[in-house]
Amino acid sequence: MPGGAGDGRPHLYLLRRPDHRRRALSPRRPRQKGARALLREDRGREQKDQGGEMSEHDQQKMVVDWLDANRIKFFAVPNAGKRSPQTAAKLRAEGMRTGVPDLIILTPPPAMAHMGVTGVAIEMKSPGRGPTGEQHGWLEWFCDAPHWTATVCYDAAEAVGWLKALGYGGAP
């Protein structure tokens, strides 16, 4: 029997998955933390980093709620987060790109329609943290593209104020 005692190879443990299929695990593989545990850790770390201020996640959620309330077409790019190396490789193969802004707004900004701008990109950052090199590259690309505009916002109020200045959600 492969992987059994006495043949010199380590024993492979089997993990029963929810669909009742089995898959082999490497020897002494550390147990993966569940998504809720990782979210709790991230939330705690973000709050510690910011001295009790709202996390980047909470700020972005407020912007998302505002966009939803104003029926603006957009999507979030879930590039952040902890992933296994295998999952990260799979996502990269599927087209995930490092540094893409957090929010991509597809509804054209009313105040810039006469300029032909059809989309907006927003990178949300925690106060005191700037964009990475990859994020700068993407933001420059969006700003240089003929029909896009982009910015970095450090809290929800700044993002919503910028969106209102672009004509979203009624007059500024």
Secondary structure, DSSP 8 states (H G I E B T S, - for coil): -TT-TTSSS----EEE-TTS-EEE--TT------HHHHHHHHHHHHHHHTTTS--HHHHHHHHHHHHHHTT--EEE----S---HHHHHHHHHTT--TT--SEEE-S--GGGGGGT--EEEEEE--TT----HHHHHHHHHHHHSTTEEEEEESSHHHHHHHHHHTTTTS--
